[in-house]
Amino acid sequence: MSVEYVPGYAPYPTIERALLPTLAYIALLLLIFVGLDAFSPPPAASPSGGLPSTASGDALRQIAFLGTAGLVAIGAFQRLGLGMLRALPVSMILLLVWCLASALWTPESAVAFRRAGLQVVIVASVLLSVETIGPKRAFDIWRILLGIVLAVNFLSIPLIESARHGAGEVDAALVGNWRGLYGHKNIAGAVCAMTAILFLFTKTGWRNWIGILLALAAIAFLLMTRSKSSMGFLAVALLAGWLYHLSWRDGLSRAILVVSTGVFVLALGTLIVLDPDILSRHLEDPTQFTGRAAIWAAELAYIRDHPFLGAGFGTFADSGGLSPLHGYMSSNWVEAVSHGHNGYLQILVTIGGIGFVLAMTALVIRPMQRFWALNFDAGTFKPMLFAIFTFMVLHNFMESDFLEGGGAWTALLLVIAALNANARHRSPA
């Protein structure tokens, strides 16, 4: 007899009738995965070196998120009372408090406080929404919304010129790449990867033929974005989810997989140590990884000079001449990039080594502890969470998603929220 996750603190039909939290959650997902500027290119920094006019601190965006957060909070309080505070893990609270506190030592205190405040609103809204309506329903709604986004993206290609990167791009290699309603092909690629994972893990085996077809469509759009990071990491994430599904039913299978993975990582590390030129010849060339190597070198230089506190939350991305890396890079092309292309390094740059420890605890270590428990029900929900989690951990080596407020960051928050709720409330179907 199969066992399915059901929130233990309320009957599932009662949760389905909670209309306000559901509508608020849908509005939140629309704000994050569609936004207020669909089919618009990302904003450029102002000529004076200030912040772009439509960055995270934009008044309309703040009002939209605050209004939605208010509805989420009302629905959560009506449904759970003060018990809604259980949705906020202590590790996440400490991380957000540190992000806010970084406004005390950065020269750009207004920027740091405003952007950290917006992240508090987004994080709390996502975690409360999942706690209120239940993880399974939250992911069902998210899956449907991403399916609609995928359809809109395909329809936009022949109809809307800005759905592809145009000839005016700074990086000529972007021209012609599909981006759909998003500002950049890498954002569209990450959303397509998440869409594929969600639909492939809806059911077990070939009975999921509709999910398989939609996942293949998402992969097809991903290929047209030419987002290499998402392509490669999606394959690894799907493999990880499948292995988790097979191996996390009993302790012996889990031990075999962990040991095998450890041997592979050790062999790879040994190869790099014995022949370091394999890695160094790529990292020492600033043109490798689409210019990322030069950005990483500048970030590492900044981190060496400011190891503990960092430059202040939100002072790196979309900050133009205010960027803390201004003066650490000589390439004009690299200086035009709006973020660090590595979530781990960007955290170190913005909130320092202390913030990095808090972030890794809340975003990686605590979820891994939740995943370590055996998946006795052998369903596809937890393997799906593991696939998304794996994708996010890897994706942040090439892109900056952590604490950035976009779709990829929200995906990780949804996984964390589902794991926390799943650990507290389980009952047989």
SERO-249023 format. One line per field, with one value per residue (C-alpha): residue number from 1; residue in three letters; x, y, z. Coordinates in steps of 0.25 Angstrom, whole numbers. Example, Ala and Ser with C-alpha at 12.3 -4.5 7.8 and 13.67 -1.06 7.14 Angstrom:
2
i <- [1;2]
aa <- [Ala;Ser]
east <- [49;55]
north <- [-18;-4]
up <- [31;29]
//
This chain:
429
i <- [1;2;3;4;5;6;7;8;9;10;11;12;13;14;15;16;17;18;19;20;21;22;23;24;25;26;27;28;29;30;31;32;33;34;35;36;37;38;39;40;41;42;43;44;45;46;47;48;49;50;51;52;53;54;55;56;57;58;59;60;61;62;63;64;65;66;67;68;69;70;71;72;73;74;75;76;77;78;79;80;81;82;83;84;85;86;87;88;89;90;91;92;93;94;95;96;97;98;99;100;101;102;103;104;105;106;107;108;109;110;111;112;113;114;115;116;117;118;119;120;121;122;123;124;125;126;127;128;129;130;131;132;133;134;135;136;137;138;139;140;141;142;143;144;145;146;147;148;149;150;151;152;153;154;155;156;157;158;159;160;161;162;163;164;165;166;167;168;169;170;171;172;173;174;175;176;177;178;179;180;181;182;183;184;185;186;187;188;189;190;191;192;193;194;195;196;197;198;199;200;201;202;203;204;205;206;207;208;209;210;211;212;213;214;215;216;217;218;219;220;221;222;223;224;225;226;227;228;229;230;231;232;233;234;235;236;237;238;239;240;241;242;243;244;245;246;247;248;249;250;251;252;253;254;255;256;257;258;259;260;261;262;263;264;265;266;267;268;269;270;271;272;273;274;275;276;277;278;279;280;281;282;283;284;285;286;287;288;289;290;291;292;293;294;295;296;297;298;299;300;301;302;303;304;305;306;307;308;309;310;311;312;313;314;315;316;317;318;319;320;321;322;323;324;325;326;327;328;329;330;331;332;333;334;335;336;337;338;339;340;341;342;343;344;345;346;347;348;349;350;351;352;353;354;355;356;357;358;359;360;361;362;363;364;365;366;367;368;369;370;371;372;373;374;375;376;377;378;379;380;381;382;383;384;385;386;387;388;389;390;391;392;393;394;395;396;397;398;399;400;401;402;403;404;405;406;407;408;409;410;411;412;413;414;415;416;417;418;419;420;421;422;423;424;425;426;427;428;429]
aa <- [Met;Ser;Val;Glu;Tyr;Val;Pro;Gly;Tyr;Ala;Pro;Tyr;Pro;Thr;Ile;Glu;Arg;Ala;Leu;Leu;Pro;Thr;Leu;Ala;Tyr;Ile;Ala;Leu;Leu;Leu;Leu;Ile;Phe;Val;Gly;Leu;Asp;Ala;Phe;Ser;Pro;Pro;Pro;Ala;Ala;Ser;Pro;Ser;Gly;Gly;Leu;Pro;Ser;Thr;Ala;Ser;Gly;Asp;Ala;Leu;Arg;Gln;Ile;Ala;Phe;Leu;Gly;Thr;Ala;Gly;Leu;Val;Ala;Ile;Gly;Ala;Phe;Gln;Arg;Leu;Gly;Leu;Gly;Met;Leu;Arg;Ala;Leu;Pro;Val;Ser;Met;Ile;Leu;Leu;Leu;Val;Trp;Cys;Leu;Ala;Ser;Ala;Leu;Trp;Thr;Pro;Glu;Ser;Ala;Val;Ala;Phe;Arg;Arg;Ala;Gly;Leu;Gln;Val;Val;Ile;Val;Ala;Ser;Val;Leu;Leu;Ser;Val;Glu;Thr;Ile;Gly;Pro;Lys;Arg;Ala;Phe;Asp;Ile;Trp;Arg;Ile;Leu;Leu;Gly;Ile;Val;Leu;Ala;Val;Asn;Phe;Leu;Ser;Ile;Pro;Leu;Ile;Glu;Ser;Ala;Arg;His;Gly;Ala;Gly;Glu;Val;Asp;Ala;Ala;Leu;Val;Gly;Asn;Trp;Arg;Gly;Leu;Tyr;Gly;His;Lys;Asn;Ile;Ala;Gly;Ala;Val;Cys;Ala;Met;Thr;Ala;Ile;Leu;Phe;Leu;Phe;Thr;Lys;Thr;Gly;Trp;Arg;Asn;Trp;Ile;Gly;Ile;Leu;Leu;Ala;Leu;Ala;Ala;Ile;Ala;Phe;Leu;Leu;Met;Thr;Arg;Ser;Lys;Ser;Ser;Met;Gly;Phe;Leu;Ala;Val;Ala;Leu;Leu;Ala;Gly;Trp;Leu;Tyr;His;Leu;Ser;Trp;Arg;Asp;Gly;Leu;Ser;Arg;Ala;Ile;Leu;Val;Val;Ser;Thr;Gly;Val;Phe;Val;Leu;Ala;Leu;Gly;Thr;Leu;Ile;Val;Leu;Asp;Pro;Asp;Ile;Leu;Ser;Arg;His;Leu;Glu;Asp;Pro;Thr;Gln;Phe;Thr;Gly;Arg;Ala;Ala;Ile;Trp;Ala;Ala;Glu;Leu;Ala;Tyr;Ile;Arg;Asp;His;Pro;Phe;Leu;Gly;Ala;Gly;Phe;Gly;Thr;Phe;Ala;Asp;Ser;Gly;Gly;Leu;Ser;Pro;Leu;His;Gly;Tyr;Met;Ser;Ser;Asn;Trp;Val;Glu;Ala;Val;Ser;His;Gly;His;Asn;Gly;Tyr;Leu;Gln;Ile;Leu;Val;Thr;Ile;Gly;Gly;Ile;Gly;Phe;Val;Leu;Ala;Met;Thr;Ala;Leu;Val;Ile;Arg;Pro;Met;Gln;Arg;Phe;Trp;Ala;Leu;Asn;Phe;Asp;Ala;Gly;Thr;Phe;Lys;Pro;Met;Leu;Phe;Ala;Ile;Phe;Thr;Phe;Met;Val;Leu;His;Asn;Phe;Met;Glu;Ser;Asp;Phe;Leu;Glu;Gly;Gly;Gly;Ala;Trp;Thr;Ala;Leu;Leu;Leu;Val;Ile;Ala;Ala;Leu;Asn;Ala;Asn;Ala;Arg;His;Arg;Ser;Pro;Ala]
east <- [0;6;8;6;10;-2;0;-3;-9;-21;-29;-25;-40;-39;-26;-32;-44;-34;-36;-29;-15;-16;-19;-8;1;-2;0;13;18;13;21;33;32;25;28;24;32;31;37;46;61;68;70;84;91;89;100;104;108;96;85;76;62;56;65;60;57;47;35;24;31;32;17;13;22;17;3;4;12;0;-10;-1;1;-14;-17;-6;-11;-25;-21;-10;-10;3;7;10;24;28;30;42;54;64;75;68;64;78;83;72;76;90;87;79;90;100;94;101;115;113;114;102;93;80;82;86;74;64;68;70;56;50;57;51;37;40;45;35;24;29;31;17;10;15;12;-2;-7;2;15;8;-3;8;16;4;1;15;16;3;8;21;14;6;19;25;14;14;29;27;16;25;36;29;20;29;43;48;46;60;73;74;85;88;94;107;111;109;109;95;88;77;77;62;59;43;37;50;61;72;74;80;68;59;68;68;52;52;61;52;39;45;48;35;28;37;35;20;18;27;30;24;10;14;13;7;18;29;24;23;37;42;36;43;56;54;52;64;73;69;73;87;88;100;100;85;87;98;93;79;85;92;80;71;81;82;67;66;77;71;58;64;74;68;58;67;80;89;85;88;101;105;102;109;121;121;119;131;140;136;139;152;157;153;160;173;173;172;184;192;190;186;187;174;167;177;178;163;162;175;169;159;151;147;133;128;137;133;148;151;139;143;157;152;143;154;162;151;149;164;163;149;148;138;127;126;122;107;95;91;102;108;96;91;99;107;118;114;119;129;137;139;154;157;154;161;152;141;133;133;130;117;112;101;105;116;112;115;105;116;126;115;110;125;126;113;111;125;130;121;109;114;114;100;95;102;95;81;82;90;94;80;73;83;80;66;69;78;66;61;49;41;28;37;28;34;31;44;53;47;51;65;66;63;72;83;81;81;94;101;95;100;114;112;101;97;83;85;77;74;59;57;51;63;64;49;51;61;52;40;49;53;39;34;45;42;27;30;39;28;15;13;2;-2;-12]
north <- [0;13;24;39;52;59;70;64;76;77;69;71;75;86;91;91;100;110;120;132;126;118;131;139;127;128;143;141;131;140;152;143;135;145;158;172;174;161;161;173;172;173;188;195;202;217;225;232;218;218;207;203;209;196;188;181;194;198;204;197;183;186;190;177;168;175;174;159;156;163;153;141;146;148;134;127;134;130;116;113;124;127;113;119;123;109;111;120;111;117;116;124;135;136;138;148;156;156;161;173;175;177;191;195;195;197;211;207;205;209;199;188;190;192;179;171;175;171;157;156;158;148;137;138;138;126;118;122;119;105;103;108;100;88;84;75;85;96;88;84;99;102;91;96;110;106;98;111;119;108;110;125;124;115;124;137;132;135;146;155;160;162;147;145;152;163;169;180;170;174;159;155;141;143;148;139;131;128;135;135;145;146;156;146;133;127;131;124;112;110;111;101;91;93;90;77;72;75;68;56;53;54;39;27;20;22;24;39;40;54;59;53;60;73;71;68;81;88;82;86;101;99;95;107;116;110;111;101;102;98;87;80;82;77;64;62;66;56;45;49;49;35;30;36;29;15;16;23;12;4;7;-3;3;17;13;7;20;29;21;20;35;37;28;36;50;45;40;53;61;52;54;69;68;60;68;82;88;82;92;104;106;109;117;126;130;141;138;124;121;133;143;137;133;148;151;140;145;159;153;145;157;165;153;153;168;167;153;154;165;167;179;179;171;174;184;175;171;182;193;199;208;205;190;186;180;193;195;180;177;183;178;187;176;169;182;182;169;170;159;149;136;129;129;124;135;146;142;144;157;163;157;152;139;140;141;130;121;125;123;109;105;109;106;94;87;87;82;71;66;66;57;48;41;29;31;19;23;21;32;42;55;54;50;61;71;65;67;81;83;77;86;98;94;92;104;113;109;116;126;135;130;130;141;148;147;140;127;119;124;122;108;105;112;103;91;96;99;85;78;85;82;68;65;71;66;52;42;30;33]
up <- [0;-4;6;2;9;16;26;40;46;38;28;14;9;20;14;0;4;9;-2;2;5;-8;-16;-9;-12;-27;-27;-20;-31;-42;-36;-36;-48;-58;-51;-54;-66;-75;-88;-84;-85;-71;-67;-69;-59;-60;-67;-54;-48;-39;-37;-49;-48;-47;-38;-25;-18;-29;-21;-30;-28;-13;-12;-20;-11;2;-2;-5;7;15;9;12;26;28;22;30;44;41;38;48;58;65;60;47;53;52;37;39;43;53;43;33;43;47;32;29;42;38;24;30;40;28;26;38;33;18;11;4;16;9;-2;7;17;5;-2;10;15;2;3;17;11;0;9;19;9;2;15;21;8;8;23;21;9;10;2;-8;-12;-13;-22;-31;-32;-36;-46;-53;-53;-59;-70;-74;-74;-83;-93;-92;-95;-107;-113;-111;-120;-133;-128;-119;-124;-110;-107;-113;-110;-120;-128;-117;-107;-101;-102;-117;-113;-107;-120;-125;-112;-107;-94;-94;-84;-76;-77;-80;-86;-73;-65;-75;-75;-60;-60;-72;-64;-52;-60;-66;-52;-47;-58;-59;-44;-43;-44;-45;-58;-72;-66;-66;-81;-80;-70;-79;-91;-84;-78;-92;-97;-85;-89;-104;-100;-90;-102;-110;-99;-100;-85;-83;-68;-67;-78;-71;-57;-60;-65;-52;-44;-51;-48;-33;-32;-38;-30;-17;-21;-23;-11;0;3;13;20;12;-2;4;9;-4;-12;-2;-2;-18;-19;-9;-17;-30;-23;-17;-31;-37;-27;-28;-43;-41;-31;-40;-52;-47;-62;-65;-56;-56;-71;-71;-58;-62;-75;-73;-85;-81;-75;-83;-75;-62;-58;-58;-49;-40;-39;-35;-24;-18;-17;-11;-1;3;7;14;19;31;29;14;6;10;5;-9;-12;-23;-33;-42;-35;-46;-41;-26;-28;-17;-28;-35;-36;-35;-50;-62;-73;-77;-82;-68;-61;-69;-63;-52;-43;-39;-46;-34;-22;-12;-15;-16;-2;3;-4;1;15;18;24;36;26;18;30;33;19;17;30;26;11;9;23;29;16;15;29;25;12;20;27;19;9;14;6;-7;-13;-24;-15;-7;-19;-27;-15;-16;-31;-29;-18;-25;-37;-28;-21;-34;-42;-31;-36;-49;-46;-34;-29;-13;-7;-20;-21;-34;-39;-35;-21;-19;-24;-13;-3;-7;-5;9;13;8;16;29;28;23;35;45;40;33;33;24;13]
//
